[in-house]
Amino acid sequence: MKVLVPVKRVIDFNVKVRVKADQSGVDLANVKMSMNPFDEIAVEEAVRLKEKGKASEVVIVSIGPGQAQDTIRTALAMGGDRGILVKTDGAVESLAAAKLLKAICEEEKPGLVIAGKQAIDSDANQTGQMLAALLGWGQGTFAHSLQIEGETATVAREIDGGLQTVALKLPAVVTTDLRLNQPRYASLPNIMKAKKKPIAEKTPADLGVDVTPRFKVLKVSEPARRAAGVQVKTVAELVDRLVAAGVLK
Amino acid sequence: MTALVIAEHDNRTLNEATAKTVTAAAKVSSPVHILVAGQDCAPVAEAAAKIAGVEKVLLADDARYARMLAEPMEALILSVADGYDAILAPATTTGKNILPRVAAKLDVPQVSEIIAVVSPDTFERPIYAGNAVETVQAPEGKKIITVRTTTFAAAGEGGSAPVETIAAAADPGLSRFVEETLSKSERPELTSAKIVISGGRGLGSAENFKLLDKIADRLGAAVGASRAAVDAGYVPNDFQVGQTGKAVAPELYLAVGISGAIQHLAGMKDSKVIAAINKDAEAPIFQLADYGLVEDLFKAIPELNDELEKRGIGQKA
């Protein structure tokens, strides 16, 4: 079974995001970019499936600018076999990304797609679900654990009330939550090896998908800031303050 | 035209997130209808019918909707979608699971987790873990929206909408429910509690985490956690507050032993009052706490319990 893993190049999760003064977006100039953390978990899970003999090949796909090559290389260094870069200039919305991934799935015919549950830039949490719907596949979102047995994927999902386990007919889409695994660090020899792994390049036009944005972003602004608070000295003073604020009765 | 809200429920009670989503829906399109899909869930439909401003409740009562799995829910919502110009769901794990499928099938880009309706086609939503707010205009045509319910007040009661039973849609047969392990608690639900007490890595163990229970029980508070505490296995995943966990906005958020990573702050910074106890004076949580106490939590928490007892605040645990 082939496993396909989409990965997104995003602002590193440790970077303090700054909104541009003209409110046209956030400042990405000279900012460290990395693989979306949920996608790292997806790559790790796919590589583990290969190590367990459940997957035959792990194909990494990224949609983005030329530098997304680096993101694919990182995934190849973790154990992916080959990459596909869908080269785009501007931002690609979730629905367009899902359409591009659908077109790639139709070519590659994977038995399973493992994607991050959300990207930490747009925080939209929808591409995996959209891809599953467009393909007419089942989905196991927010995966906490994943088991593949024959033609069935069993996914325990992190839901608001606890955990829910579903059985999915393969092929299917699984999206990762934080507890699925702890992604590995790529070793130096594997980083070197990854440099020789093939990365094919495609364009949205090759895949017959129009990626023109459908949303109009009117502005990107700073969230309301909370005023600096006060330091209290004792527990008794803390309780005094909370009572005075009317939140303890 | 009309807005459709997908009800959040457990087949017995209607989750408050639904009434909050109705408030958002009414700003996008009106009148508002509610779709209750479940099994043996007539009481839920009756509760939905009482929400003020709701014109009609659609009830799909069938075994295939018992757990609201995404694939059969997609088919059901699509079967009624023609009559609506906006479809909304609360941004719970249920809503987030289902609605993007509907959006994709309708070829409509989904607006995720809105925090404000600026106009019927323009919305505010947090991006980058809430470090920026995007004001986005959706294209003409149907609007598909998930709603961060902490920023919308619940629509009141007093309605008496008719409940119309609708036929189940074909089950695509792609998924099957296996089991559910739900955290059992007498405490209020994290996302609707008036007081939330959250613990972080500073608690050090699952055993120590129970220190918070005593105060939570006294104050009728919900207990939450940072990602670090969940990853360390102190508490289950459904306790997590933050960018990728739950968003909460209680009257009082008490953060204990939480340093305050931006990903955590994203889920709680809309709380009315934030208090923090941490022994590290440099912890980022103090930069947004209204009241900060630099103190070892293992000293402060028993003291806090005693202080509350002394003043007769809350129920005796």
Interface residues (C-beta under 8 A of the other chain):
Chain A: I11 F13 K16 V17 V19 V26 F38 E93 S94 L95 A98 K117 Q118 I120 D121 S122 D123 A124 N125 Q126 T127 G128 Q129 M130 L131 A132 A133 L134 G136 W137 G138 Q139 G140 T141 F142 H144 T154 R157 E158 I159 D160 G161 G162 L163 Q164 T165 V166 A167 L168 K169 A172 D177 L178 R179 R214 F215 K216 V217 L218 K219 V220 S221 E222 P223 R226 A228 G229 V230 Q231 V232 K233 T234 V235 A236 L238 V239 R241 L242 V243 A245 V247 L248 K249
Chain B: D10 R67 L69 A70 E71 E74 T92 T93 T94 K96 N97 I98 L99 P100 R101 V102 A103 A104 K105 D107 V108 P109 Q110 V111 S112 E113 T122 R125 P126 I127 Y128 A129 G130 N131 A132 V133 E134 T135 V136 Q137 A138 P139 P172 G173 L174 S175 R176 F177 V178 E179 E180 T181 L182 S183 T191 I195 L219 R227 V230 D231 P236 N237 D238 Q243 T244 K246 E251 L252 I262 Q263 K269 K272 V273 I274 A275 I277 F286 Q287 L288 A289 D290 Y291 G292 L293 V294 E295 A300 E303 L304 E307 L308 R311 I313 G314
